[in-house]
Structure formats: structure tokens, C-alpha cells
Amino acid sequence: MFGMGMGELLVILGIALLVLGPKRLPELASGLGKAIREFRKASRDLSDQIEVDESVRQPIMELKAALRDEPPPAPSAAPPKAVDPAKG
């Protein structure tokens, strides 16, 4: 995790235990866990919103291109992978 080994993590945990004490360390860990959980939820909500925006934006771009007599824009999603005929 973060490029550190188990030894480094144990040293950091030991120093935190000495500095914060055994009463505050669980409170701090709980608060950190809640913050990480909220951050993950917010980032997941943001990525879901971006996907929705992309699905709405594509038809609008196609409509604008049709009104201007231009070729439709290429889809922004990655092209599908080619199937290897040898594998089936």
C-alpha cells in the first residue's frame, strides 16, 4: 500500500499510538474510514454523472451535425475489440 512494506506501516502505527494514545487512535481511525467512504461515494456519484452526461451529449452532437449537413461525430467510447477468428 502506497509503496510501503509491512515494517514501515507497523512503525508508523506504533508512532501514532505513542503520539495519540490508545483512546484517540480508534476515534481517528473511525473518522478516517468515514472520510474515505464518503470520498469513494462522491467519486462514484461523479463518474455516474459523467457517464449520464456523455449518453445525453452524444445524441445532441449527432443532431447538431445533421442540422449542419456534416458527418456525424465519432462516438467517444472506445472502439470494440476485434474478435480473433482462431479463438472462436
C-alpha positions in Angstrom: 0.0 0.0 0.0 1.5 3.4 -1.1 4.8 1.7 -1.9 5.4 0.8 1.8 6.1 -2.6 3.3 4.6 -4.1 6.4 7.6 -3.0 8.5 7.1 0.7 7.6 3.4 0.5 8.3 4.0 -1.0 11.7 6.5 1.7 12.6 4.0 4.4 11.6 1.2 2.7 13.6 3.5 2.5 16.6 4.5 6.1 16.5 0.8 7.1 16.0 -0.1 5.0 19.1 2.6 6.8 21.1 1.6 10.3 20.0 -2.1 10.0 20.0 -2.6 7.4 22.8 -4.8 4.3 22.9 -8.0 6.3 23.4 -7.8 8.7 20.5 -6.4 6.3 17.9 -9.6 4.3 17.3 -11.6 7.6 17.0 -9.1 8.8 14.5 -9.2 5.6 12.5 -13.0 5.6 12.5 -13.1 9.2 11.3 -10.5 8.4 8.6 -12.6 5.4 7.5 -15.7 7.5 7.2 -13.9 10.2 5.2 -12.5 7.6 2.8 -16.0 6.0 2.4 -17.6 9.5 1.7 -14.8 10.3 -0.8 -15.4 7.0 -2.7 -19.1 7.6 -2.7 -18.7 11.1 -4.1 -16.2 9.9 -6.8 -18.6 7.1 -7.8 -21.5 9.5 -8.0 -19.4 11.9 -10.1 -18.4 9.1 -12.5 -22.0 8.0 -12.8 -23.0 11.6 -13.6 -20.3 11.9 -16.2 -21.5 8.7 -17.9 -25.1 10.1 -18.0 -23.9 13.4 -19.4 -22.0 11.5 -22.1 -25.0 9.4 -23.1 -27.1 12.6 -23.3 -24.4 14.6 -25.1 -23.8 12.2 -28.0 -27.4 12.4 -29.5 -27.3 16.2 -29.2 -24.0 16.3 -31.1 -25.4 14.0 -33.8 -28.5 16.2 -34.1 -26.3 19.4 -34.5 -24.2 17.6 -37.1 -27.3 16.6 -39.0 -28.7 20.1 -39.0 -25.4 21.5 -40.4 -25.2 18.7 -43.0 -21.9 17.5 -41.5 -20.9 13.8 -41.0 -22.0 12.6 -37.5 -19.3 12.8 -34.9 -17.4 9.6 -33.9 -18.6 8.1 -30.7 -16.4 8.9 -27.8 -16.4 5.4 -26.4 -13.5 3.1 -27.2 -14.0 1.0 -30.3 -15.0 -2.6 -29.8 -12.1 -5.1 -29.7 -11.6 -7.3 -32.7 -12.5 -11.0 -32.3 -9.7 -13.4 -33.1 -11.1 -15.9 -35.6 -8.7 -18.6 -34.3 -10.2 -18.4 -30.8 -13.8 -18.7 -31.9 
